Amino acid sequence: MSGAPRASRQRPHGGGWEVAVWYLMRLTGVALFVLALAHYLIVHFLFDPSAQTATWIIDQRWNQLFWRAFDWTLLMMVLFHGFMGMRTVIGDYTHRPRVRVLLLTILYLLAVLLFVIGTLVVMTLPTPGGA
Amino acid sequence: MLLRYRGREGMYGWLFHRISGVAIWAFVILHVVDIYLVGGNPDAYDELLAIYASTIGRILEVLLGAALLYHALNGLRIVILDFWPAMTRYQRVLWWAVWVPFVLIGLPVAYQIMAPVFGLPQFEFGGG
């Protein structure tokens, strides 16, 4: 680190995956600024969570393709942004390569698991008609 | 290396960003699993929802919102600084500026979430 105080890591030099991740963190971050804040304000401010039972979600929220698509997109953005962020955190606090590889493996497996069950429920939750 | 940016706003900005990020990440794991229950075991979901709607659940909900709002606003600040280098002169001013929308948005949201605990009226938005 040199020169003026920084608010974030410098963009990595060279090309490749690390630079892509640097850009994608910012891209997904901006997408989440819109999607995640909208989601939270709708679920917690416009509506009260106590009213949003499983039946309510089936009948009122995920009866519309728009909200399924919105929520799934939100999930994709958050899985990338969150798990790539945790990759950085793990990298900062582990010193031994084997420990890091182990933790990152668990991290990525967890991400895959969440991707599978999240996609599964968005795609297969019945519509009110019972389809 | 526990702390990255020594001193003042830069350090706190980074620290809060990391803490809020990890907290949100942990919540997201819980949340994807609980939404899976909507399809997998709706009764279990409704039971969990009752916990979320309890007093302690609402307090945690407010803390989640605080983490989310800070992380989002400071994240925006980071994007501005990364892609508009001339603004780095105002790096510290921007960090303080983050707190303005944080309070303006955060307070009504915190009220709305905690109101039922105290028997206070919530804001109504038609549909409801």
Interface residues (C-beta under 8 A of the other chain):
Chain A: M1 A4 P5 R6 A7 S8 R11 R26 G29 V30 L32 F33 A36 L37 Y40 L41 H44 F45 L46 F47 D48 P49 S50 A51 Q52 T53 A54 T55 I57 I58 L75 V78 L79 G82 F83 G85 M86 V89 D92 Y93 L110 L114 I117 G118 L120 V121 T124 L125 P126
Chain B: M1 L2 R4 Y5 G10 G13 W14 R18 G21 V22 I24 W25 V28 I29 V32 V33 I35 Y36 L37 V38 G39 G40 P42 D43 Y45 D46 L49 A50 Y52 A53 E61 L64 G65 L68 L69 A72 G75 L76 R77 I78 V79 L81 D82 F83 T88 Q91 R92 L94 W95 P108 V109 Q112 I113 P116 Q122 F123 F125 G127 G128
